[in-house]
Amino acid sequence: MCVCHPWHTEGVNGFDRITIEPGKMGGQPCIRGHRLTVEHLLRLIGAGWSLEQVQEEFPFIEAADLQQAIAYASFSVREFHLPVKQSA
C-alpha cells in the first residue's frame, strides 16, 4: 500500500491487476508484476495507441490489464480533479 494515496487497490472493485509498491516505480500504480505504470499505459492510449500497438510494444499486456488501468483511472478521478478551461 502506498501512503501517498488515501486508498489502495487491494480489494477495491477487483483491481487485482494493479499494484502499488513503495519501492517500485516511485510508488506509482503499476500493472502487476511489471514496471509499467498505469499512467504510462494511459498516456499511450490517450496518444491514440490501440490495444494491438500497446501489446506489440509490451507483449505481457492483456486486454484485462488495459481495462483495469482505465477503471483505476476513473476511480481515481473521483479523488483528484484537474481544472478544465470552460468553453465559450
C-alpha positions as CSV (number, residue, x, y, z in Angstrom):
1,M,0.0,0.0,0.0
2,C,1.3,3.4,-0.9
3,V,1.0,6.0,1.9
4,C,0.8,8.8,-0.7
5,H,-2.7,7.9,-1.7
6,P,-5.8,7.9,0.5
7,W,-6.7,4.5,-0.8
8,H,-5.0,1.5,-2.4
9,T,-6.1,-1.1,-4.9
10,E,-6.3,-4.3,-2.8
11,G,-9.9,-5.3,-2.6
12,V,-11.2,-2.2,-4.4
13,N,-13.6,-3.1,-7.2
14,G,-11.4,-6.1,-8.1
15,F,-8.3,-4.2,-9.0
16,D,-6.2,-7.4,-8.9
17,R,-4.0,-6.4,-11.9
18,I,-2.9,-3.1,-10.4
19,T,-0.2,-2.9,-7.7
20,I,1.3,-0.1,-5.6
21,E,4.7,-0.9,-4.0
22,P,6.6,1.9,-2.3
23,G,10.0,0.7,-3.7
24,K,8.8,0.2,-7.2
25,M,8.5,3.0,-9.8
26,G,8.3,5.6,-7.0
27,G,5.2,4.0,-5.5
28,Q,3.1,4.7,-8.7
29,P,0.3,2.2,-9.6
30,C,1.7,-0.4,-12.0
31,I,0.5,-3.4,-13.9
32,R,1.1,-6.3,-11.5
33,G,4.4,-8.0,-11.9
34,H,5.8,-5.3,-14.2
35,R,7.4,-1.9,-14.1
36,L,4.8,-0.4,-16.4
37,T,2.9,2.3,-14.7
38,V,-0.8,2.9,-15.2
39,E,0.0,6.5,-16.0
40,H,2.3,5.5,-18.9
41,L,-0.2,3.0,-20.2
42,L,-3.0,5.6,-20.2
43,R,-0.8,8.2,-21.8
44,L,-0.2,5.8,-24.7
45,I,-3.9,5.2,-25.1
46,G,-4.5,8.9,-24.8
47,A,-2.0,9.5,-27.6
48,G,-4.0,7.2,-29.8
49,W,-2.3,3.9,-29.4
50,S,-4.6,0.8,-30.0
51,L,-4.5,-2.2,-27.7
52,E,-2.7,-4.0,-30.5
53,Q,0.0,-1.4,-30.6
54,V,0.4,-1.5,-26.8
55,Q,0.7,-5.3,-26.9
56,E,3.3,-5.1,-29.7
57,E,5.4,-2.8,-27.6
58,F,4.6,-4.6,-24.3
59,P,3.8,-8.3,-25.1
60,F,2.9,-9.1,-21.5
61,I,-0.1,-6.7,-21.5
62,E,-3.5,-8.3,-21.7
63,A,-6.8,-6.7,-22.6
64,A,-7.9,-7.1,-18.9
65,D,-4.8,-5.1,-17.8
66,L,-5.8,-2.2,-20.0
67,Q,-9.4,-2.4,-18.8
68,Q,-8.4,-2.3,-15.2
69,A,-6.0,0.6,-15.8
70,I,-8.8,2.6,-17.3
71,A,-11.2,1.6,-14.5
72,Y,-8.5,2.5,-12.0
73,A,-8.1,5.9,-13.6
74,S,-11.9,6.5,-13.5
75,F,-11.8,5.6,-9.8
76,S,-9.0,8.0,-9.1
77,V,-10.8,10.9,-10.9
78,R,-13.3,10.8,-8.0
79,E,-10.4,11.8,-5.7
80,F,-8.5,14.3,-7.9
81,H,-9.9,16.9,-10.2
82,L,-7.9,18.8,-12.8
83,P,-9.0,22.3,-13.7
84,V,-10.6,22.3,-17.2
85,K,-10.9,25.5,-19.2
86,Q,-14.5,26.4,-19.8
87,S,-15.6,26.6,-23.4
88,A,-17.1,29.9,-24.7
